[in-house]
Amino acid sequence: MIRVERKQAKRPLESTISLINIVFLMLIFFLVAGRLAPPQDPEVVLSRAETADPLPPPDALYARVDGTLHYREQPVSAEDYLLRFVTRDDTSKPVVRLAADERLQARDLLRHVGALYRAGAGRVVIVTRASSE
């Protein structure tokens, strides 16, 4: 029997184009995703807390130093905020994130928290910043 030597098949060259495309798409995704979070209200300086999470404030309701409530830089009442901007599921009351200016009077803050509870909030969370900032 005659044996004929087979040439090993050449491996196709691996193209790095697909890898570059994936990295580029990930870059675009993170650039867009980073812009989806609304910016912090420029009129509000958050209170400091010893054990605050090192995260930017979420899409929060802001209480300015003059005692007014703002959502995405538009004035709003507690009732209107809960009716128009808070998504509710059928089983629980919504959690409201309230970012209050550090110079806001305590009585005004308590008035806003009370109004949010009366309007139907299940829980009100005060957003602060880390004391190291």
C-alpha positions in Angstrom: 0.0 0.0 0.0 1.3 3.4 -0.9 0.9 6.1 1.7 0.6 9.7 0.5 1.6 12.3 3.0 -1.1 14.7 3.7 -0.2 18.3 4.1 -1.6 19.8 7.3 -4.3 22.2 6.7 -3.3 25.8 7.3 -5.1 27.4 10.2 -7.0 30.4 8.9 -5.6 33.7 10.2 -7.6 34.9 13.2 -8.9 38.4 12.5 -8.8 40.9 15.3 -11.5 42.9 13.6 -14.3 41.1 15.5 -12.5 41.7 18.8 -12.1 45.4 18.0 -15.8 45.5 17.1 -16.8 44.0 20.4 -14.6 46.4 22.4 -15.9 49.3 20.4 -19.6 48.3 21.0 -18.8 47.9 24.8 -17.3 51.4 24.8 -20.3 52.9 23.1 -22.6 51.1 25.5 -20.9 52.4 28.6 -20.7 55.9 27.3 -24.5 55.9 26.7 -25.3 54.1 29.9 -23.3 56.6 31.9 -25.4 59.4 30.5 -28.7 57.8 31.4 -28.6 58.8 35.1 -29.9 62.3 35.6 -27.5 64.8 37.1 -27.7 66.0 40.7 -29.7 69.2 41.2 -27.1 72.0 41.1 -29.0 74.1 43.7 -28.7 71.4 46.4 -25.6 70.6 48.5 -26.2 67.2 50.1 -25.8 66.7 53.8 -22.8 64.7 55.0 -23.1 61.2 56.6 -20.4 59.1 58.2 -21.5 55.9 56.5 -22.8 57.0 53.1 -22.4 54.8 50.1 -19.8 56.2 47.6 -22.4 56.4 44.8 -23.9 59.4 43.0 -27.4 60.2 44.1 -30.1 58.3 42.3 -32.9 59.8 40.4 -34.1 61.6 43.5 -36.6 64.2 44.7 -34.6 67.3 45.8 -35.5 69.6 48.7 -33.8 72.9 48.1 -32.7 75.3 50.9 -35.7 77.6 50.2 -38.0 74.7 51.2 -39.3 73.8 47.7 -39.3 70.3 46.2 -37.8 69.8 42.7 -37.6 66.7 40.5 -35.2 67.0 37.5 -35.0 70.7 38.2 -38.7 71.3 37.9 -40.8 72.4 41.0 -43.2 69.8 42.2 -45.4 69.0 45.2 -45.2 65.8 47.2 -48.6 64.6 45.9 -47.8 65.5 42.3 -44.4 63.7 42.5 -46.0 60.5 43.7 -48.8 60.6 41.2 -46.8 61.5 38.1 -43.2 60.3 38.5 -43.2 57.3 40.8 -43.9 53.9 39.3 -46.0 51.7 41.5 -46.5 48.0 41.6 -49.7 46.5 42.9 -48.2 45.0 46.1 -46.3 47.7 47.8 -46.1 51.4 48.4 -43.2 53.2 46.7 -39.8 54.1 48.2 -39.0 57.8 47.8 -35.4 59.0 47.7 -35.3 62.6 49.1 -32.0 64.5 48.7 -32.2 67.5 51.0 -29.9 70.5 51.0 -27.7 70.5 54.1 -28.8 74.0 54.9 -32.5 73.1 54.8 -34.3 73.7 58.2 -35.2 70.5 60.0 -38.8 71.5 60.3 -39.0 71.9 56.5 -37.4 68.5 56.0 -39.9 66.9 58.4 -42.8 68.7 56.7 -41.7 67.3 53.3 -41.3 63.8 54.7 -44.7 64.0 56.3 -46.3 65.2 53.0 -44.7 62.3 51.2 -46.1 59.8 53.7 -49.5 61.4 53.5 -49.4 61.2 49.7 -48.8 57.5 49.7 -45.0 56.9 50.1 -44.2 53.6 51.7 -40.8 54.7 52.9 -38.7 57.9 52.6 -35.0 57.5 52.3 -32.8 60.6 52.9 -29.9 60.8 50.4 -26.6 62.1 51.8 -23.0 62.2 50.8 -20.0 60.7 52.4 -18.3 62.9 55.0 -14.9 62.5 53.2 -16.1 64.6 50.2 
